Amino acid sequence: MGKPFFSVIVTEHNSAAFMRKGLDSIRAQTFQDYELIIVCDNCTDNTVEIAKEYMRPDRNDCVLEVHNGKAGLSRNDGLDAAEGEWILWMDDDDWYLHECAFNMIHEALVDMGDKIDILAYSFIWKDANGPGGTAYARNLPTRIWPAIWNKAWRRSFIGDERFPDWDHSDDLGFALQTHPKALKEDRMFFWDMPFYYYNFMRPGSISDRIEKGEYDHNALPECYQKDAEDYEKVLRNRKLKL
């Protein structure tokens, strides 16, 4: 079996109560040329058992059991195992919006050939104006969301770049290392098409803990502190309709 087109990397931590929706959204994709890599970090519930249910015996899927205690290091473990040409990420409490998401992303990447290294697309998340509402968020050249899950990444472009060993905001650190390079070489494409649902403010989630001020930005390298603070303000102020 040749290398897959996508490596889909999902990091999990005691996610048994909510992980199925996201994994079901991956399993339902009409485009099946992907490998699923689920990284289970310090899981003490039955997350690992559920993750194994989604492994396909005819594909190069795998469940990695690790003991990092940090999301960035678990993402690195998934990246080290990835063999796909392109990387897609999903957090354990999020999901893909459409069964045709992978197919549409695949077609766009094939059409653009070797012209780009990052495809940044739109996403949906919760609206602060009322319960049950959703809002639309776009990636733009003037404002690129630092999240990793709203983009497709060429594996060879990532190369040896890895997520930092931080307690939080590791995706911000990764973005600030990779986005400028792609932008400088005009190899990031912005597509106003929503493929992903960001389950913002799930109780106990990182976004929930950020809003509550549980993270100390002073623990980050000084050159990253202002960026982390600015991004936290966006989340805290609920400026969702962007």
GICORVEN-V986319 format. One record per residue. RES is the residue in three letters. PSI is psi in whole degrees, -180 to 180 (* if undefined). OMEGA is omega in radians with two decimals (none if undefined). D_FIRST is the distance of its C-alpha to the first C-alpha in whole Angstrom. Layout:
res->RES psi->PSI omega->OMEGA d_first->D_FIRST
res->RES psi->PSI omega->OMEGA d_first->D_FIRST
This chain:
res->MET psi->130 omega->-3.14 d_first->0
res->GLY psi->176 omega->3.13 d_first->4
res->LYS psi->142 omega->-3.12 d_first->7
res->PRO psi->162 omega->3.08 d_first->8
res->PHE psi->-47 omega->3.13 d_first->12
res->PHE psi->145 omega->2.79 d_first->14
res->SER psi->118 omega->-3.14 d_first->14
res->VAL psi->115 omega->-3.03 d_first->17
res->ILE psi->124 omega->-3.14 d_first->19
res->VAL psi->126 omega->3.08 d_first->22
res->THR psi->137 omega->-3.06 d_first->25
res->GLU psi->144 omega->2.97 d_first->27
res->HIS psi->109 omega->-3.13 d_first->31
res->ASN psi->57 omega->-2.98 d_first->32
res->SER psi->11 omega->-2.99 d_first->31
res->ALA psi->-32 omega->-3.05 d_first->31
res->ALA psi->-17 omega->-3.01 d_first->34
res->PHE psi->0 omega->-2.99 d_first->32
res->MET psi->-22 omega->-3.02 d_first->28
res->ARG psi->-36 omega->-3.09 d_first->27
res->LYS psi->-45 omega->3.12 d_first->28
res->GLY psi->-45 omega->-3.13 d_first->26
res->LEU psi->-34 omega->3.05 d_first->23
res->ASP psi->-36 omega->-3.13 d_first->24
res->SER psi->-27 omega->3.06 d_first->24
res->ILE psi->-47 omega->-3.11 d_first->20
res->ARG psi->-28 omega->-3.10 d_first->19
res->ALA psi->-5 omega->-3.07 d_first->22
res->GLN psi->137 omega->3.12 d_first->20
res->THR psi->-26 omega->3.07 d_first->19
res->PHE psi->120 omega->-2.98 d_first->16
res->GLN psi->6 omega->-3.13 d_first->13
res->ASP psi->70 omega->3.12 d_first->11
res->TYR psi->159 omega->2.94 d_first->12
res->GLU psi->141 omega->-3.14 d_first->11
res->LEU psi->121 omega->3.13 d_first->15
res->ILE psi->113 omega->3.14 d_first->17
res->ILE psi->120 omega->-3.12 d_first->20
res->VAL psi->114 omega->-3.11 d_first->23
res->CYS psi->113 omega->-3.02 d_first->26
res->ASP psi->117 omega->3.08 d_first->29
res->ASN psi->46 omega->-3.11 d_first->32
res->CYS psi->126 omega->3.13 d_first->31
res->THR psi->-2 omega->3.05 d_first->34
res->ASP psi->-154 omega->-3.12 d_first->33
res->ASN psi->30 omega->3.08 d_first->31
res->THR psi->-46 omega->-3.09 d_first->28
res->VAL psi->-43 omega->-3.12 d_first->26
res->GLU psi->-42 omega->3.11 d_first->26
res->ILE psi->-44 omega->-3.14 d_first->26
res->ALA psi->-40 omega->-3.11 d_first->23
res->LYS psi->-24 omega->3.09 d_first->21
res->GLU psi->-23 omega->-3.06 d_first->22
res->TYR psi->3 omega->3.10 d_first->19
res->MET psi->135 omega->3.12 d_first->16
res->ARG psi->121 omega->-3.03 d_first->14
res->PRO psi->-23 omega->-3.11 d_first->12
res->ASP psi->7 omega->-3.12 d_first->9
res->ARG psi->172 omega->-3.12 d_first->8
res->ASN psi->45 omega->3.11 d_first->9
res->ASP psi->156 omega->3.10 d_first->12
res->CYS psi->153 omega->3.00 d_first->15
res->VAL psi->124 omega->3.11 d_first->19
res->LEU psi->125 omega->3.08 d_first->21
res->GLU psi->116 omega->-3.06 d_first->25
res->VAL psi->169 omega->-3.13 d_first->27
res->HIS psi->70 omega->-3.10 d_first->30
res->ASN psi->-46 omega->-3.05 d_first->31
res->GLY psi->8 omega->3.12 d_first->34
res->LYS psi->131 omega->-3.06 d_first->33
res->ALA psi->-40 omega->-3.10 d_first->30
res->GLY psi->-41 omega->-3.14 d_first->30
res->LEU psi->-35 omega->3.08 d_first->28
res->SER psi->-38 omega->3.06 d_first->26
res->ARG psi->-36 omega->3.08 d_first->25
res->ASN psi->-41 omega->3.11 d_first->24
res->ASP psi->-42 omega->3.11 d_first->22
res->GLY psi->-41 omega->-3.14 d_first->20
res->LEU psi->-39 omega->3.12 d_first->20
res->ASP psi->-31 omega->-3.12 d_first->19
res->ALA psi->-13 omega->-3.00 d_first->16
res->ALA psi->136 omega->3.10 d_first->15
res->GLU psi->-2 omega->-3.10 d_first->12
res->GLY psi->162 omega->3.10 d_first->12
res->GLU psi->-33 omega->-3.13 d_first->14
res->TRP psi->147 omega->-3.12 d_first->17
res->ILE psi->131 omega->2.95 d_first->18
res->LEU psi->141 omega->3.14 d_first->20
res->TRP psi->149 omega->2.98 d_first->23
res->MET psi->134 omega->3.03 d_first->24
res->ASP psi->160 omega->-2.96 d_first->27
res->ASP psi->-20 omega->-3.10 d_first->28
res->ASP psi->9 omega->3.14 d_first->31
res->ASP psi->-177 omega->3.09 d_first->30
res->TRP psi->162 omega->3.04 d_first->27
res->TYR psi->141 omega->-2.99 d_first->26
res->LEU psi->-30 omega->-2.99 d_first->29
res->HIS psi->145 omega->3.09 d_first->27
res->GLU psi->-20 omega->-3.13 d_first->24
res->CYS psi->8 omega->-3.06 d_first->23
res->ALA psi->-53 omega->-3.11 d_first->23
res->PHE psi->-39 omega->-3.12 d_first->20
res->ASN psi->-44 omega->-3.13 d_first->20
res->MET psi->-41 omega->3.10 d_first->23
res->ILE psi->-43 omega->3.12 d_first->22
res->HIS psi->-47 omega->-3.12 d_first->19
res->GLU psi->-41 omega->3.13 d_first->21
res->ALA psi->-43 omega->-3.12 d_first->24
res->LEU psi->-40 omega->3.10 d_first->22
res->VAL psi->-43 omega->-3.14 d_first->20
res->ASP psi->-38 omega->-3.10 d_first->24
res->MET psi->-12 omega->3.04 d_first->25
res->GLY psi->-130 omega->-3.08 d_first->23
res->ASP psi->19 omega->-3.07 d_first->23
res->LYS psi->-21 omega->-3.07 d_first->27
res->ILE psi->161 omega->3.06 d_first->26
res->ASP psi->-21 omega->3.10 d_first->25
res->ILE psi->129 omega->3.01 d_first->26
res->LEU psi->112 omega->-3.10 d_first->26
res->ALA psi->125 omega->-3.09 d_first->29
res->TYR psi->174 omega->-3.07 d_first->30
res->SER psi->171 omega->3.10 d_first->32
res->PHE psi->169 omega->3.12 d_first->33
res->ILE psi->141 omega->3.03 d_first->35
res->TRP psi->-180 omega->-3.02 d_first->37
res->LYS psi->144 omega->3.12 d_first->40
res->ASP psi->130 omega->-3.12 d_first->43
res->ALA psi->-10 omega->-3.03 d_first->46
res->ASN psi->-8 omega->3.12 d_first->49
res->GLY psi->155 omega->-3.12 d_first->48
res->PRO psi->139 omega->3.07 d_first->47
res->GLY psi->-7 omega->-3.13 d_first->44
res->GLY psi->162 omega->3.10 d_first->43
res->THR psi->158 omega->3.11 d_first->41
res->ALA psi->159 omega->-3.04 d_first->41
res->TYR psi->132 omega->3.14 d_first->39
res->ALA psi->137 omega->-3.09 d_first->38
res->ARG psi->146 omega->2.90 d_first->36
res->ASN psi->133 omega->3.13 d_first->35
res->LEU psi->155 omega->3.10 d_first->37
res->PRO psi->-28 omega->-3.13 d_first->38
res->THR psi->-10 omega->3.11 d_first->41
res->ARG psi->99 omega->-3.10 d_first->40
res->ILE psi->122 omega->3.10 d_first->36
res->TRP psi->133 omega->-3.08 d_first->35
res->PRO psi->-4 omega->3.12 d_first->34
res->ALA psi->151 omega->3.14 d_first->32
res->ILE psi->-22 omega->-2.99 d_first->28
res->TRP psi->-5 omega->3.10 d_first->27
res->ASN psi->32 omega->-3.12 d_first->28
res->LYS psi->155 omega->2.91 d_first->26
res->ALA psi->134 omega->-3.01 d_first->23
res->TRP psi->129 omega->3.05 d_first->22
res->ARG psi->128 omega->-3.05 d_first->20
res->ARG psi->-40 omega->-3.12 d_first->19
res->SER psi->-27 omega->3.08 d_first->20
res->PHE psi->-41 omega->3.11 d_first->23
res->ILE psi->-43 omega->3.10 d_first->24
res->GLY psi->-126 omega->-3.13 d_first->23
res->ASP psi->4 omega->3.11 d_first->25
res->GLU psi->138 omega->-3.14 d_first->27
res->ARG psi->165 omega->3.12 d_first->27
res->PHE psi->145 omega->-3.13 d_first->29
res->PRO psi->160 omega->-3.13 d_first->33
res->ASP psi->70 omega->-3.12 d_first->34
res->TRP psi->157 omega->3.09 d_first->36
res->ASP psi->-23 omega->3.12 d_first->38
res->HIS psi->168 omega->3.07 d_first->37
res->SER psi->23 omega->3.13 d_first->36
res->ASP psi->-31 omega->3.11 d_first->33
res->ASP psi->-34 omega->3.06 d_first->32
res->LEU psi->-45 omega->3.11 d_first->35
res->GLY psi->-41 omega->3.12 d_first->35
res->PHE psi->-43 omega->-3.13 d_first->31
res->ALA psi->-42 omega->-3.09 d_first->32
res->LEU psi->-16 omega->3.05 d_first->35
res->GLN psi->-29 omega->-3.01 d_first->33
res->THR psi->-39 omega->-3.09 d_first->31
res->HIS psi->-48 omega->-3.10 d_first->32
res->PRO psi->-38 omega->3.14 d_first->35
res->LYS psi->-46 omega->3.14 d_first->33
res->ALA psi->-39 omega->-3.14 d_first->31
res->LEU psi->-42 omega->-3.13 d_first->34
res->LYS psi->-37 omega->-3.11 d_first->36
res->GLU psi->8 omega->3.13 d_first->33
res->ASP psi->46 omega->-3.10 d_first->33
res->ARG psi->24 omega->2.99 d_first->30
res->MET psi->127 omega->-3.13 d_first->30
res->PHE psi->137 omega->-3.09 d_first->30
res->PHE psi->122 omega->-3.05 d_first->32
res->TRP psi->116 omega->-3.11 d_first->31
res->ASP psi->70 omega->3.13 d_first->34
res->MET psi->123 omega->-3.09 d_first->32
res->PRO psi->123 omega->3.12 d_first->31
res->PHE psi->-13 omega->-2.88 d_first->28
res->TYR psi->143 omega->3.02 d_first->29
res->TYR psi->119 omega->3.11 d_first->31
res->TYR psi->112 omega->-3.07 d_first->33
res->ASN psi->65 omega->-3.06 d_first->35
res->PHE psi->134 omega->3.02 d_first->37
res->MET psi->25 omega->2.96 d_first->40
res->ARG psi->133 omega->-3.13 d_first->39
res->PRO psi->127 omega->-3.14 d_first->41
res->GLY psi->-7 omega->-3.13 d_first->40
res->SER psi->169 omega->3.13 d_first->37
res->ILE psi->-41 omega->3.13 d_first->37
res->SER psi->-36 omega->3.09 d_first->39
res->ASP psi->-43 omega->-3.12 d_first->42
res->ARG psi->-32 omega->3.08 d_first->42
res->ILE psi->-46 omega->-3.12 d_first->43
res->GLU psi->-33 omega->3.14 d_first->45
res->LYS psi->-3 omega->3.09 d_first->47
res->GLY psi->31 omega->-3.08 d_first->47
res->GLU psi->-12 omega->-3.09 d_first->46
res->TYR psi->144 omega->-3.12 d_first->44
res->ASP psi->109 omega->-3.13 d_first->46
res->HIS psi->-20 omega->3.12 d_first->45
res->ASN psi->-16 omega->3.11 d_first->47
res->ALA psi->-13 omega->3.12 d_first->45
res->LEU psi->159 omega->3.02 d_first->42
res->PRO psi->143 omega->-3.01 d_first->43
res->GLU psi->-35 omega->-3.08 d_first->46
res->CYS psi->-13 omega->-3.13 d_first->44
res->TYR psi->-10 omega->-2.97 d_first->42
res->GLN psi->-45 omega->-3.10 d_first->45
res->LYS psi->-41 omega->3.12 d_first->46
res->ASP psi->-41 omega->3.12 d_first->43
res->ALA psi->-41 omega->3.12 d_first->42
res->GLU psi->-42 omega->3.13 d_first->45
res->ASP psi->-41 omega->3.14 d_first->45
res->TYR psi->-37 omega->3.10 d_first->42
res->GLU psi->-36 omega->3.12 d_first->44
res->LYS psi->-39 omega->3.10 d_first->46
res->VAL psi->-45 omega->-3.14 d_first->44
res->LEU psi->-44 omega->-3.11 d_first->43
res->ARG psi->-39 omega->-3.10 d_first->46
res->ASN psi->-5 omega->3.13 d_first->48
res->ARG psi->42 omega->3.08 d_first->46
res->LYS psi->75 omega->-2.95 d_first->46
res->LEU psi->-33 omega->-3.04 d_first->43
res->LYS psi->76 omega->-3.07 d_first->44
res->LEU psi->* omega->none d_first->42
